[in-house]
Amino acid sequence: MAVIQSKVFNKIDEKEAVQFLQSLIQVNSVNPPGNEKVVAEVIQAFLNSTNLQVELDDLGDNRANLFVTYPNEESDDPYLVYSGHFDTVPTGKVKWEHDPFSGKVVANKVYGRGTTDMKSGVAAMILALKYLDEAGVKLNGKLQFVGTAGEEVDGFGAKKVVKKGQINKATALVVSEPSENQLFHAHKGCLWLEITTYGKTAHGSMPDKGINAVLKMNEIINLLQTYQFQYRPHPVLGHPTLNIGTIEGGVKTNVVPDQCKMTIDIRTVPGQSNEQILKDIEELVESVVGDYEIHVLNSMASVGTDESNDFIKLAIETGKNHLNLELKPTGVNYYTDASVYTPHLQVPTFIFGPGIPTLAHQPNEYVEIDKFIESIRYFIALAIDYLGEE
């Protein structure tokens, strides 16, 4: 406690921290198209005078991942990865009270697209590494921040990291998605499907001469409402869900529709297989229609680390010992880049970030400065607690 307080916590400069966060918010990285490379370059410039090793991985089309590694010439074991993404969702059509790309500070809050989801988490992790470096802390293992492109659409950047084997030796993972500085040790996965049925067009006055693709889709909908998932209820995430998100069919009132398209959003819990669910849906559709197509729009694994895991126990103790935080492990329904990393790495994982989950993807998004600064302290303390200090 004394080491952290004296050597690192006192290095935290709130004015600098807020200005750095504002510089990230002021980059429009709405996905699509993303433009995450610009965010990476802002971070790279900010860290130019530090001892941190900064590597920008250019993915083309103004997109990039970024690796910030704490200087350590000794062992890479243990190896703690701090994870965040640079893209945001669009601002929407509702007018914002403050410019969504201003990073304006009002009443101890920073406003803007990405403040909660999740540039405040990214900034907090980067600043934690910076202040550890400024304090001259020597860690016994490897600490690395990995910032990615494309999380808001398909996990594009994280999939590149896995494909290239860039963090294969990691032993633990923390994702700074919004949790309001609570500890989420599990989150749901997703399977988004687009189903298209085909029929035969005819005049609306002679429907018997055609095959109605909308009615075929209706049969599928009726079966989906009776579909039973194969699963065990998760202690914090509960049950999987299935939602029919969109449906579109036909071209005109007096024409028998020869095509109908529907999208469905399935949220899964640990223990379920997206591949098995897809197979089940295909068999269900095939039982009522012969001419159809199914496309997978998105597939992300659910993630869960047991509360009894030593890393989760350490995370709780870190909050209690250094910040007087009473962290109670729980779960969340959204997915993260951990859906890509954790099944591949097979390492303990949790989510901790200063943003407010209910503000994600909302107009007038903001983060509280006090929570933001608190998260910097937490990431500093966790790195020392997990990796140890020489």
N, C-alpha and C positions, 0 to 999 in steps of 0.2 A: 504493500500500500504506500509506504513512505517513498519507495523508489519511484513508483509511477507518479505520485503527486509532485515530488521535487524535480524529477528529471524530465518529465514529459508533459504532464497536465499543465504546468506553468508556461509551457511553450505555446499553448493554444492562444491564438490571436483572433478574437471574435470578429473584429472588423475585417481582417484578411479573409477569414472563413466565409463570411457572408458575401464579400465581393467576389470571391472565387466561385461560389455557387451562382451568383448573378451572371458571371461570365459564361457559365454553361447554359443557363436558361436563355440567354440572349442569342444563342445559336439555335436557329430553327432546324430541328432534326426530326420533324414529323415524318413518319413512315407510313406509306411511301412518300417520297423516294428514300428518306433516311438521312443522307448527308452526314453520317456519323463520323466521317473522316475529319470534318471541321471540329467536332467536339474533341476528338482525339488530339488534334493539333493544338487546341487551346490548353489542354492538360499538359501536353508535351512542353509547351512554352512556359507554363507556370512552374514546372519542375526543373527547368533548365539549370538552375543554380544549385541544385541538390546533388547528393551522391547517389540518388536512386537511378537504377538502370531502366530506361524507358525505350520500349520498342514498339513502333507502329507497324502493324501488319496490314498493308494495303490490299483490300479485297476488290478493287476496281469500282468504277461508277461512283466515285466520291464516298465510298464506304470503307470502313476499317475497323479492326479490332486493335486494342492497346494493351500492352503488358508493362506493368510497373513493378519492378522487383527490388526488394530491400537488399542492400549490399551485404553479402555474407560469403566469405571465402571458405567456410568450413562445410559442415554436413548439410545436405538438403533434406534431412529426415529429423524431425517431422517437417511437413510441408503444408502450410496453411494458405488456402486460396480465398481471397476476397473477390466477390463477383458482382458485377453490375452491368447494365446495358445503357446505351447512349441514345437510342431512338425513343420517340414519343408517339402517342396517338394524335390525330388531328384535333384542332381546337373546337370543332363543332360550329353550328350555325347560330347558337345563342351568343349574344353580345356579352363580352366579359366586362367586369367592373374596372379592371386594369389591363393594360396591354399584356397579352399572354406571353410575349417575348421580351418583357421589360425587366423582370426580376424585381419589381417594385417592392419596397419594404413599407408595410403599414401595420402599426400596432403589434410589433414583435413577430410579424409573419412576412415571409417572402412569397410573393405571388408570381405565378406563371406556369405555362405548360411544362410539365416535367418536374415541378418542385417536389411533389409527392412521389410520382412514378416516373423515374426514380433518380433524378439528378442530385437530389439531396443525399441519397444513399451513396451514390458514386462519389460526390464531393467529400463526404465524411470519411470514406475509406481512403481516398487519396490523401486527405489532410492528416489522417492518422499515420500513414507511412511517412509523410513529410515531417511531422513533429517528432516522431521516433528518431528519424535521421538527424534532425537538428539537435536533439538531446544527446546524440552520440550513443544510443542504446545498441549494444551488441547482442543480437539474438542467436540462440543455439540452433535454430532451424531456418527453413526458407519461408519467407512471407512474400506473397505476390498478389497484386491486384490485376484482375482480368476484366477489361471492359469490352463489350461486344456490340455489334450491329444487329439489327433485325429481330430482336426478341419479341416486339409487339405484333409481328406477323407470323413468323415461322421458325424462330430460333436460328436464323441464318448464320449469325456470327458464332454462336456456341457450337453449332454443328461443324463449322470450319475448324474450331479449336480441337474438337474431338477427332476429326478426320486427320488432322496434322499431328496428333499426339502431343500437343503442346503443354498439357498439364497432367500427363499420365501418371506421374509419381506423387501427385497430391495425396495427402492423408486426411484432410478435413476441408470442408467447404462452408462458407458463409455467404449468403445472398442478401444484399441490402435493399430488397424490395420493401414497400411500405408495410410496417407492422406497428407503428406508433411506439417504437422501442419496446415491443413485447417479443417473445420468442415463439416462433412458429416452427415446430419440428416436423410438420407434415403438410402437404398440399395435394389437392386433386390433380389428376391429369385430364386430358381432353382428347376427344375423337370427333372431328367435324367432318360430316359427309354431305356430299351433294348427290342426290338421287334423281335420275331423269327417266320418265316413262314415255314410251312412244305409242302412238295409235295410228289412226287413219282418218284423214280429213274428209268431211262431207258437208252438205248444206244443213244448216241448223233445223230446217223443217223436215229433214229425213235422217234423223240420228241413227236409224237402224242400218243405214248404208255406210256408216263410219265406225271407227273404234275410238272411244272417248278416253284420251290419255289422263284427263283430270279424274275421271271416275276410277281408273286404274290406280292413280295415286291415292285416292280416297281409301281404297282397299288396303293399301300399304299403311296408311295412317291408322286405320282401325286395328291392324295387327300390331303396330308399334306400341299402341296404348295398352296392349296386353303382354308385351315382351317382358320376360323376367330375366334380370341380370343374374349371372352366377357369381356370387361374391360372399365375403364375410363382412358384416358391418365393421367399420373402422372405429376405434375408441374415441377419436376426436373429429374425424371427417364424416362419420356416419355412413350415408348411403350414396350410391351413384345416382345420377339424374340424366334424363333425356328430354330435350326441348326441341320442338319444331320451330325453327327460326324464321324461315321464309318459304313462300310457295308462289309459283308463277306458272300460268298455263293459258293457252288459247290466244287467239289474235283478234277475235271479233265475236259479238254476241250471237250472230247467226251462222257461225261456223263451228263444226265439231272439232274440238282441239286435238291435234295430232302430237302434241308434246306438252309435258308438264314437268317442272323442275322444283325440287324441294331441298332445303338444307336443314340438317339436324345437328344439334350440339349435345354431345354426350360427355359428362364429367365422371371420371372414374376414381376409384379409391385403390390404395395399395393392395396387391394381390390379384387384381384384374389384368387381363391381357387384351390390349387394343386389337391385336390380330384375331383373337377368338371372337371378340364382339363384332368385328367386321365380317368374319365368316358367318356368324349368326344372322346378321342383317342381310347379307347376300342370300342366304337360304330362305329367309323370310320373304324377301322381295320376289325371289324366283318362284315361290309357291303360289303367287297370285298373278304375276305378269311374265310374259316371255321375252318381251322386247324392252330392255332397260339398260341403264349404265349407272355405275356407282363410282364416284371419284372421292378420294381422301383429300380434303382441303387442309387438314392439320391433324397431327397426331403427336401428343406429348404424354410422357409417362407420369403417373402419380409418384409422389416421393414421400417417404416416411422413415424417420430414424427413431428408434425406440427411446423412450424417456430414460431407460436404465443405462443407455450408452454413456461411456465415460466423457465423451466430448460434450454431450448435452448437459451432464452433471457439472462439468467445468464451466460451461456457458452460464449456467444458473449461478454458480458460486462467484463468477467474475462480476456479474451484476450486483450481487449482494455485498460483496466485499469492497468493491471500489466505487460503486455509485448508489448504494442503498436501494437498488432495484429489486423488487420481489418478482422474479420472472417465473411464470407458470406456463409450462409448455402447452401449446394448443395448435390448432390447425387452421387452414384457410382454403377457400375454394378456388382461388386463382392459381394459374401455373406460372413457373419461372424458368430461367435457363437451367435450373437444377434438374428439370425434366430431361434435359439433354446430358448434363454432366454426371449426375449421380448414378443412373443405371450403368454407365460406362466405367466410372471410377470405383464404384462400390465403396464410398466413403461416407462417414457421418456428415449430415448436412442440416443446417437450420437457416431460417430467415430472421433478420433483425434489421430494421431500418427506421429512420425518423418520420417518414411520411405517414399519412393517415389513409388506411386502405379504402375507406368509403369515398375519399376525394379523388381517387385514381380515375382518370378518363372523364372527369367532371369539369364543367366550366368553373372559373374562379378558383382553380386549384392553388393550394398554398402549402407551405410547411412552417411549423412554428420554430423560431430560431432557437429557443431553449432546448427543444427536442433534438434539433440538428447538432448543437454543441454537445449535448449529452451523448449522442451516438458517436461522435468523434472520440470522446473519452472511452466509450465502451470498446471501440475497435482497437484503441491503443492498449487498453488493459487486457483484452482477450489475446492479442498477439503475444504479449509478455507472459501471460499465464499459460498459454498453450505451448509456445516455443521455448520459453525459458530465456534467461538473460545470463550472459557470460560474466 
